[in-house]
Amino acid sequence: MSESGRAASWTAVLVCQGRAAADGRAGTDRFSDPVAVRLLRDAERASVDEVRAGTPPKGWRERTAYEKVRACGELLVPRTVAIDEALRARPTGQLVVLGAGLDTRAWRLAGLAKTDVWEVDHPASQQDKRARLAEAAPAPRPVARSVRFTPVDFAVDDLGAALDAAGHDPSAPTNWLWEGVVPYLTRDEVRATVSALAARTAPGSTLVVNYQAPSARVAAGQLLSRVLGDSITAGEPWRSLWKPPQLAALLAEYGLRVVSDDDLLTLARDLGGPTRVRTSLRSSRVAVAERA
């Protein structure tokens, strides 16, 4: 728990575990994340090691943790590939990662060598990440030109003011990455964030956004996890789901034109990877929008 009274995100840890579990075992040379495992603590690595070894534990709680990491890794491979390739295709000197969690791109994407990266997240999550980076041995070294941690509590803080204070230039093209955050925000919070980033988005900028489309089966799974007291999902429920035309219309209101929008099931099949979590892959999407 941080001094602010809010705990760091458990979802961020699960995502990091999923990427660590898939590194080197994803079945495609388009995915790699050797940094993720270095941000995990010993207890968090246990499930990762079991998944990588293909040895599920016997206890039902341990088996549940194992299956979550395995399924998350399967989901994260196409999502990570889609986002990484979108960023590589549209290089700029500025990348803002909204809700950065335990994201590793500034430490592993060689294409960011001439890019300044702003990692925006709640102070508690950012404090946790910086502690993990300090604990890692050997400590990961950024490949980005710079990494600027920018603590923002979206409930009370102004995104623009925080980025101004951190040196972001709104007149220069910016790549915005918004991954794994939208479902946890209300529709009003999503709109407010789009408005704030659009106000700082110069021509030539790109927004890469990961979001969830409505799915009765996925929603039922989320509800069941909360009923069973899952520590990961109970405190971080989904608050908004978007159909592709709805998200495209919202972005268009703020001058951002969607140029691609793909579900992860299609991407996973293109990569030749496993699709056992088909419902989750189908409902999770990555959209790319540009400002002309």
LINKA-V515015 format. One record per helix or strand of 3 or more residues. SS is the DSSP state (helix for helix, strand for strand). FROM is the first residue (numbers start at 0). TO is the last residue. If there is no record, write none. Layout:
ss = (SS:SS)
from = (FROM:FROM)
to = (TO:TO)
//
This chain:
ss = (helix:helix:helix:helix:strand:helix:helix:strand:helix:strand:helix:strand:helix:helix:strand:helix:helix:strand:helix:helix:strand)
from = (9:35:41:59:93:104:109:115:122:145:158:174:181:186:205:215:243:256:263:277:283)
to = (21:38:52:88:97:107:111:120:134:150:164:177:183:197:211:226:252:262:270:282:289)
//
